[in-house]
Amino acid sequence: MGTRTSRLRLSGARRLYGVAQFGFCALLSVIALVLFATATLAQAAISHSPKRHRVHSARREGRTRPSRHKRDLHRHAHRGAHKPHRPDTHSQAPVTPEDGLGAALSPTPFSSASTDPSDGSGVLAQTPSPPPPAPEEEALAPSENPPGSSGEKETSPPPEQPSPPAPEEPSPPAPEEPSSSGQSSSSTTASTDPFAAQHFYVEPNSHAAVTEREWSSAGRSAEAAQIAKIASEPQAQWFGDWSDGHGGTQGDVNWWVSQAYGAKSLPVIVAYDIPWRDCSQYSSGGASNAEAYEQFIDAMAAGIGSRSAVVILEPDALAELGCLSSEQQSTYYTLFNYAVTKLSSNPKVAVYLDGGNAGWQSPATMASRLKAAGVAHARGFSLNVSNFDSTASETKYGEAIVKALGITTHFIIDTSRNGRGSAPGGEWCNPPGRGLGAAPSANTGNPMLDAYFWIKRPGESDGSCNGGPAAGQWFPSYALALAQNASW
């Protein structure tokens, strides 16, 4: 009995132990299932996060986000595609040409201090340039940060849209077309002062600049410093019946205008090829006939292209009209009108017909000739080119011509060599004792007077007189005298 009871108790204990063991295992299984379910739900929640989903989907499709460096390059390639590189200008230490006519270097345009222009004491004063117009903002891809944002989005970019093609660099003689972003903040038109708020181009390898470097290397530092007065100032470039080595007139003009644009500067050029030029004097020559002159003007217009420029039209031609026959005079008026119409067809080109100087023709006579030559369709007229008359005298003369014309027009004055006024007896061919005049500037204080500018290149000979070489040739001793006789 006792033994049976013991066995029954042992059997019951074993059954209880088995039940407890089964229950414990079941509990562990439940716990494991709960943990597994919890982990699964958490993983599912994470995998359905929008940010992670977009990244993984991009990877599944084989796409990868560009690095920030590559995205920045892409963005700047669009925004800077039409901004030309900009080297040196007069407002320097020369720049960065926007053309300006966008700038890599952001130089400051200049204007002369308000001084008495007749004494040649114009000193350039720096004035801040207005900020360039902001380029059109390109729509940022979803993966890019807006400018100024410090964080990056994890989204992948959409397929890149092709950027508009950048304008090709010109191959002379074809003219370079300006970029769509423009070369400067104020475009030059026939209805606005083309010189206002502009850089004026300073040629880095002019005769004066080369002489300055040579004399400086040779130990002639004092003389080199004087020549630097000429080398550092902007001057016009003349074109006529010769070639500068760039494929003829069109290539030569295109090359010069491109140099100025590359320096974010306004090109000022002189057309000097009219038939029977200079009445057979020192600068005689010019086109062989009317048709050849029209071709010259066509080539000049093509060289400028659609860019901004100032053109001085045929110095002395209208003033010395009396040396020509009536038929030749009629041809002159026809050719002037053709040139004005052709060049002004580009609204960014400002044309000034030359009006001689105060010592040559009366205001009424010059006004009559300018009117017949088409000045009403040009920006205005130029005075004192290659001459020595004082700025005060030429200003009065210009105002009298405007009054005689009876129209709204403007004029500019060549101040390159009038710092000491006219020579005794009105001598004009390399006269001694002359000096540099006021530095080029649009700050004239006179609404009719657009600018003082060095249209004649100081130091280039007027002709084989007073010890000078042929007209247009570099005359270093005369250049030095002009600089030494300047009042600044």
C-alpha positions in Angstrom: 0.0 0.0 0.0 2.7 2.4 1.0 4.7 1.5 -2.1 1.7 2.0 -4.4 1.0 5.4 -2.8 4.6 6.5 -3.4 4.4 5.4 -7.0 1.2 7.4 -7.5 2.7 10.4 -5.9 5.8 10.1 -8.1 3.7 9.7 -11.2 1.7 12.8 -10.3 4.7 14.8 -9.7 6.1 13.9 -13.1 2.9 14.9 -14.8 2.9 18.2 -13.0 6.6 18.7 -14.0 5.8 17.9 -17.6 2.9 20.3 -17.6 5.0 23.0 -16.0 7.8 22.4 -18.6 5.3 22.6 -21.5 3.9 25.8 -20.1 7.3 27.3 -19.7 8.2 26.4 -23.3 5.0 27.8 -24.6 5.6 31.0 -22.7 9.1 31.3 -24.2 7.5 30.7 -27.6 5.0 33.4 -27.1 7.6 35.8 -26.0 9.7 34.9 -29.0 6.7 35.4 -31.3 6.0 38.8 -29.7 9.6 39.9 -30.0 9.7 38.7 -33.6 6.4 40.5 -34.4 7.7 43.7 -32.8 10.9 43.6 -34.8 9.0 42.9 -38.0 6.7 45.8 -37.5 9.6 48.1 -36.6 11.5 47.0 -39.7 8.4 47.5 -41.8 7.9 51.0 -40.4 11.5 51.9 -41.1 11.5 50.5 -44.7 8.4 52.6 -45.5 10.0 55.9 -44.4 9.6 58.3 -47.4 13.3 59.4 -47.3 14.7 55.9 -47.2 12.3 54.7 -49.8 13.4 57.4 -52.3 17.1 56.6 -51.8 16.5 52.8 -52.2 14.4 53.3 -55.2 17.1 55.3 -56.8 19.6 52.6 -56.1 17.3 49.9 -57.4 16.9 51.8 -60.7 20.7 52.1 -61.0 20.7 55.9 -60.4 23.1 57.7 -58.1 23.0 61.2 -56.7 25.7 63.4 -58.0 28.2 64.7 -55.5 27.7 68.2 -54.2 30.8 69.3 -56.0 29.4 68.0 -59.3 26.0 69.5 -58.7 27.6 72.9 -58.0 29.6 72.7 -61.2 26.4 71.9 -63.1 24.5 74.8 -61.6 27.3 77.3 -62.1 27.9 76.1 -65.6 24.3 77.2 -66.4 24.5 80.5 -64.6 27.9 81.5 -65.9 27.6 80.2 -69.4 27.2 83.6 -71.0 29.5 85.6 -68.8 32.6 86.4 -70.7 36.0 86.5 -69.0 37.0 90.1 -68.1 40.7 91.3 -68.3 42.1 94.9 -67.9 40.4 98.3 -68.1 41.1 101.9 -67.5 39.5 101.8 -64.0 42.2 99.5 -62.8 44.7 98.5 -62.0 43.0 97.4 -65.3 40.1 94.3 -65.2 37.4 91.9 -66.2 34.8 92.5 -70.2 29.7 92.6 -70.8 29.6 91.9 -71.5 29.8 93.0 -70.2 29.1 94.6 -72.5 29.0 89.6 -66.2 32.4 90.0 -64.8 34.9 87.8 -63.4 36.6 90.8 -61.8 34.1 93.6 -61.0 36.0 96.7 -61.8 34.6 100.2 -61.0 33.7 102.5 -63.8 35.3 105.9 -63.6 34.5 109.5 -64.3 36.8 112.5 -64.1 36.7 114.8 -61.2 34.9 118.0 -61.9 37.7 120.3 -63.0 38.3 123.1 -65.5 38.7 121.0 -68.6 40.6 123.7 -70.5 43.6 123.5 -68.3 44.0 119.7 -68.8 43.9 119.0 -65.1 41.2 116.3 -65.3 42.0 113.7 -62.6 40.1 110.4 -62.7 38.0 109.7 -59.6 36.7 106.2 -58.9 33.0 105.9 -58.4 31.4 102.6 -57.4 29.8 100.6 -60.2 26.2 99.7 -59.9 25.8 96.0 -59.2 25.4 93.9 -62.4 21.9 92.6 -63.0 21.3 89.3 -61.4 21.3 86.4 -63.9 18.1 84.5 -64.3 17.8 81.9 -61.6 17.8 78.4 -63.0 15.2 76.1 -61.4 17.1 73.9 -58.9 16.8 70.2 -59.2 15.1 68.5 -56.2 18.5 67.2 -55.0 20.0 70.7 -54.9 20.0 73.2 -52.1 18.9 76.7 -52.8 21.7 79.3 -52.5 22.4 80.0 -48.9 21.0 76.6 -47.6 23.3 74.7 -45.4 21.7 71.3 -45.6 21.3 68.7 -48.4 18.2 66.9 -49.4 18.4 63.2 -49.8 16.2 63.1 -52.9 17.7 62.0 -56.2 17.7 64.6 -59.0 15.4 64.3 -62.0 17.1 63.7 -65.4 19.2 66.7 -66.3 17.7 69.2 -68.7 20.0 70.3 -71.5 21.4 73.8 -70.9 21.1 76.4 -73.7 24.2 76.5 -75.8 26.8 79.2 -74.9 27.7 81.5 -77.7 30.7 80.4 -79.7 33.9 82.5 -79.6 34.3 84.4 -82.9 36.8 83.4 -85.5 38.0 86.6 -87.2 36.9 88.1 -89.3 33.4 87.0 -88.2 32.2 89.3 -85.4 31.5 87.9 -81.9 27.9 88.1 -80.9 27.5 89.4 -77.3 26.0 87.1 -74.8 22.4 87.2 -73.8 23.4 88.4 -70.4 24.7 91.6 -71.8 28.1 93.2 -71.5 27.2 95.9 -69.1 24.4 97.2 -66.9 23.7 100.1 -69.3 23.5 99.4 -73.0 24.8 102.0 -75.5 22.1 103.4 -77.7 21.8 106.4 -80.0 19.4 108.0 -77.5 21.6 107.8 -74.4 25.1 109.0 -73.6 27.2 106.0 -74.7 30.1 107.1 -72.5 28.1 107.3 -69.3 29.0 104.8 -66.6 31.4 102.9 -68.9 34.9 101.6 -68.8 37.1 103.0 -71.6 39.5 100.5 -73.2 43.2 101.0 -72.5 45.3 99.1 -75.0 48.0 97.2 -73.1 50.5 97.1 -76.0 50.1 100.6 -77.5 53.2 102.4 -78.7 53.2 104.4 -75.5 52.9 101.3 -73.3 55.8 99.6 -75.2 58.0 102.7 -75.0 57.2 103.0 -71.3 58.4 99.4 -70.6 61.5 99.9 -72.8 62.6 103.1 -71.2 62.0 101.7 -67.7 64.2 98.7 -68.5 66.8 101.0 -69.9 67.0 103.0 -66.7 65.1 106.0 -68.0 62.6 105.8 -65.2 61.7 109.5 -65.1 61.0 109.6 -68.8 59.1 106.3 -68.6 56.9 107.8 -65.8 56.0 110.7 -68.2 55.1 108.3 -71.0 53.0 106.4 -68.6 50.6 109.4 -68.6 49.8 108.4 -72.2 50.0 104.7 -71.9 47.5 104.6 -69.0 44.7 106.5 -70.8 42.1 105.2 -73.2 42.3 106.2 -76.8 40.4 105.6 -80.0 41.5 103.1 -82.6 41.6 104.3 -86.3 40.6 102.2 -89.3 41.1 103.1 -93.0 42.9 102.0 -96.1 45.4 99.8 -94.3 45.3 96.5 -92.4 46.2 95.6 -88.9 46.7 92.0 -89.8 43.4 90.4 -88.9 42.0 89.8 -92.4 41.0 93.3 -93.6 38.7 95.9 -92.1 36.0 93.5 -90.8 38.6 91.3 -89.1 40.5 94.3 -87.8 37.4 95.9 -86.3 36.2 92.6 -84.9 39.5 92.0 -83.2 39.6 95.5 -81.6 36.0 95.4 -80.4 36.6 91.9 -79.0 39.7 93.1 -77.1 37.6 95.9 -75.6 34.7 93.5 -74.8 37.2 91.1 -73.2 38.2 94.0 -70.9 34.6 94.9 -70.2 35.2 98.2 -71.9 33.6 100.5 -74.5 35.4 100.4 -77.8 35.8 103.8 -79.5 36.8 103.6 -83.2 37.4 106.1 -86.0 36.3 105.6 -89.6 39.0 107.3 -91.8 38.7 106.0 -95.3 36.6 108.6 -97.2 37.7 109.2 -100.9 40.0 112.2 -101.5 40.9 112.2 -97.8 42.7 115.2 -96.3 42.6 117.1 -99.6 45.9 115.5 -100.7 47.8 116.6 -97.7 49.8 114.5 -95.2 47.0 112.0 -94.5 45.8 111.7 -98.1 44.4 108.5 -99.4 41.1 106.8 -98.6 38.8 104.5 -100.6 39.3 104.6 -104.4 35.6 105.4 -105.1 32.2 105.6 -103.5 31.5 101.9 -103.9 34.7 101.0 -102.2 33.9 103.3 -99.3 30.4 101.7 -98.8 32.2 98.3 -98.7 34.5 99.7 -96.0 31.5 100.9 -93.9 29.8 97.5 -94.4 32.9 95.7 -93.2 33.2 98.0 -90.2 29.5 97.3 -89.3 30.0 93.6 -89.7 33.1 93.8 -87.5 31.2 95.5 -84.7 28.3 93.0 -85.1 25.5 93.5 -82.6 27.9 94.8 -79.9 28.2 98.3 -78.5 30.6 100.8 -79.9 31.3 104.5 -80.5 32.2 105.5 -84.1 33.8 108.8 -85.0 33.0 109.4 -88.6 35.7 110.9 -90.9 37.7 113.5 -89.1 38.2 116.8 -91.1 36.1 115.6 -94.1 33.2 118.0 -93.7 35.4 120.9 -92.4 37.6 120.8 -95.5 34.8 120.2 -98.0 35.7 123.4 -99.9 38.7 121.7 -101.5 36.4 119.4 -103.4 34.4 119.9 -106.6 30.6 120.2 -106.3 30.3 116.6 -107.6 32.7 115.3 -105.0 30.9 117.3 -102.2 27.6 115.7 -103.3 29.3 112.3 -103.1 30.6 113.1 -99.6 27.1 113.8 -98.4 25.8 110.6 -99.9 28.5 108.6 -98.3 28.1 110.2 -94.9 24.4 109.4 -95.0 25.1 105.9 -96.0 27.6 105.4 -93.2 25.2 106.9 -90.6 22.3 104.7 -91.7 24.4 101.5 -91.9 26.2 101.9 -88.6 23.2 103.2 -86.7 21.1 100.2 -87.8 22.7 98.7 -84.7 21.0 100.7 -81.8 24.1 100.0 -79.7 26.4 102.0 -82.0 26.6 105.7 -81.3 27.9 107.6 -84.4 29.5 111.1 -84.2 30.1 112.9 -87.5 33.2 115.0 -87.3 32.7 118.8 -87.2 36.2 120.1 -87.4 37.1 122.8 -84.8 36.3 126.3 -83.8 39.1 127.8 -85.9 37.9 126.3 -89.2 34.3 126.9 -90.2 31.6 129.1 -88.7 28.9 127.4 -86.5 26.3 128.1 -89.2 28.4 126.6 -92.0 29.3 123.5 -90.0 25.7 123.1 -88.9 24.6 123.2 -92.6 27.1 120.5 -93.5 26.3 118.3 -90.6 22.6 118.5 -91.4 23.2 117.5 -95.0 25.4 114.6 -93.9 22.7 113.1 -91.7 23.6 114.2 -88.2 19.9 114.1 -87.2 20.1 110.3 -87.4 23.3 110.0 -85.5 24.2 110.6 -81.8 25.9 113.9 -82.7 29.3 115.3 -83.8 32.9 115.4 -82.7 35.2 118.4 -82.4 38.9 119.3 -82.2 40.0 115.9 -83.4 43.8 115.9 -83.8 43.8 119.6 -82.9 44.9 121.8 -80.0 42.1 124.3 -79.4 41.1 124.7 -75.7 38.2 122.8 -74.3 36.4 126.0 -73.3 36.6 127.3 -76.9 35.4 124.0 -78.4 32.5 123.8 -75.9 31.2 127.2 -77.0 31.6 126.2 -80.6 29.7 123.0 -80.1 26.9 124.7 -78.3 26.7 127.2 -81.2 26.5 124.4 -83.7 23.7 122.7 -81.8 21.7 126.0 -81.7 22.2 126.5 -85.4 21.1 122.9 -86.1 17.9 123.5 -84.2 17.6 119.9 -83.1 18.5 117.9 -80.0 21.9 116.5 -80.5 25.2 116.0 -78.7 29.0 116.4 -79.2 32.3 115.2 -77.9 35.7 117.0 -77.7 39.1 115.6 -78.4 41.2 116.7 -75.4 44.3 114.6 -76.2 46.7 117.5 -77.0 44.9 120.7 -76.0 46.3 121.1 -72.4 48.2 124.3 -73.5 45.7 125.5 -76.1 46.5 126.2 -79.8 50.0 126.9 -81.1 50.9 130.4 -82.2 49.6 131.1 -85.7 47.3 128.1 -85.5 50.1 125.7 -86.4 48.7 122.2 -86.4 51.5 119.8 -87.6 53.5 118.6 -84.6 53.7 122.1 -83.1 56.1 122.4 -80.3 55.2 123.4 -76.8 51.9 121.6 -76.7 50.7 119.4 -73.8 48.2 116.6 -72.9 44.7 117.8 -72.2 42.0 116.6 -69.8 41.9 112.8 -69.3 39.0 111.0 -71.0 35.7 111.3 -69.0 32.0 111.4 -69.4 31.8 113.8 -66.5 31.5 117.1 -68.4 28.8 118.9 -66.5 27.1 119.8 -69.8 24.1 117.8 -71.0 25.0 118.5 -74.7 28.6 117.4 -74.2 28.8 113.6 -73.9 32.5 113.3 -73.2 36.1 114.4 -73.3 38.1 111.7 -75.1 41.5 111.1 -76.7 40.4 110.5 -80.3 43.9 111.4 -81.6 46.5 109.2 -80.2 49.0 111.5 -78.4 52.5 110.9 -79.7 51.5 109.8 -83.2 52.8 112.2 -85.8 50.7 114.6 -87.7 53.0 114.3 -90.7 56.6 114.8 -91.8 56.9 118.2 -90.4 58.7 119.7 -87.4 61.0 116.7 -87.3 58.2 114.1 -87.3 57.8 110.9 -89.2 55.0 110.2 -91.6 51.4 110.8 -90.4 50.3 108.2 -87.9 53.8 107.0 -87.1 55.0 106.9 -83.4 57.0 110.0 -82.5 58.4 109.3 -79.1 60.2 112.5 -78.5 57.0 114.5 -79.3 55.0 112.1 -77.0 57.5 112.8 -74.2 57.2 116.6 -74.7 53.3 116.4 -74.6 53.5 114.5 -71.3 56.1 116.8 -69.8 54.0 119.8 -70.8 50.8 118.5 -69.2 49.5 120.3 -66.2 49.0 117.1 -64.3 
